Amino acid sequence: MNDEIRKLGDQYFKKTMVPVKAKLDALHVAVAVFHGMDYIVSWNFTPILNPILHKVIIEINQEHGLETPFILTPEELMEG
């Protein structure tokens, strides 16, 4: 965890306008993005799994030259 990750997580949170209870999810995504993870697998990303919000996250990452991991539920990962 560092300031860059916190700032990225704050950007996700503010621009996606997810509920306050999802702020930790936004930070979790920021950690994965910062460390170059290919996938995030979780049951608890309902707000972030929304395709419109996911698009916002992708756009923020592109602005920073960062890759966006696939955000999946365990079921989706097992299907593909």
Stockholm file with secondary structure:
# STOCKHOLM 1.0

chainA/1-80         MNDEIRKLGDQYFKKTMVPVKAKLDALHVAVAVFHGMDYIVSWNFTPILNPILHKVIIEINQEHGLETPFILTPEELMEG
#=GR chainA/1-80 SS CCHHHHHHHHHHHHHHTCCGGGHHHHHHHHHHHHTTCSEEECSSCHHHHSHHHHHHHHHHHHHTTCCCCEEECHHHHHHC
#=GC SS_cons        CCHHHHHHHHHHHHHHTCCGGGHHHHHHHHHHHHTTCSEEECSSCHHHHSHHHHHHHHHHHHHTTCCCCEEECHHHHHHC
//
